[in-house]
Amino acid sequence: MITLGTAEGDCLFEQAYQIAKKGYRVLAVYYFGKETLRPKLAHVPLEFFHMLFNLQNSLLLHIR
C-alpha cells in the first residue's frame, strides 16, 4: 500500500503508521516539495509514480 501526501506537502506518515500497525506493508511518500522532488504540486511526472510502483513491487518481493 502507498500513501501519498496532500496538497499541503506532507506524506501522511501518521496514516501510514496506523495502517502498518494493522499488519499491512505501507510506504508513506512525498511527491513534491522536498529537495530532490518538484518544488510544487504541479507537473509531477507520471514516471515518478511508475518508479514508485516498481519500488513497491521490488520491496514486496524481497520481504516475502
C-alpha positions in Angstrom: 0.0 0.0 0.0 1.2 3.5 -0.7 0.1 6.7 1.0 0.7 9.9 -1.0 0.8 13.3 0.6 -1.7 16.1 0.3 -1.6 19.4 -1.5 -0.1 20.9 1.7 3.1 18.8 1.1 3.0 16.2 3.9 3.5 12.5 3.3 0.6 11.1 5.5 3.1 9.4 7.8 0.7 9.0 10.7 -2.0 7.4 8.5 0.7 5.0 7.1 1.8 4.2 10.6 -1.8 3.3 11.6 -2.2 1.1 8.6 1.2 -0.6 9.3 0.1 -1.3 12.9 -2.7 -3.4 11.4 -0.2 -5.6 9.7 0.0 -4.1 6.2 3.2 -3.1 4.5 2.9 0.6 3.5 5.1 3.3 2.1 4.5 7.0 3.0 5.7 9.0 0.1 6.3 12.7 -0.6 5.9 13.5 -4.2 6.7 17.2 -4.2 8.2 19.9 -2.0 11.4 18.0 -1.0 15.0 18.5 -2.1 15.1 16.0 -4.9 11.4 16.5 -6.0 9.5 19.1 -7.8 9.0 22.2 -5.6 5.2 22.5 -6.1 2.3 20.2 -6.8 2.4 20.9 -10.5 3.9 19.0 -13.4 4.7 15.9 -11.2 5.9 13.5 -13.9 4.0 10.2 -14.3 7.3 8.4 -14.4 7.6 9.2 -10.6 4.6 7.1 -9.9 5.8 4.4 -12.3 9.1 4.3 -10.3 7.1 4.2 -7.1 5.0 1.2 -8.0 8.1 -0.6 -9.3 9.8 0.1 -6.0 6.9 -1.1 -4.0 6.8 -4.4 -6.1 10.5 -4.8 -5.6 10.3 -4.3 -1.9 7.4 -6.8 -1.6 9.4 -9.4 -3.5 12.3 -9.0 -1.1 10.1 -9.3 2.0 8.3 -12.5 1.1 
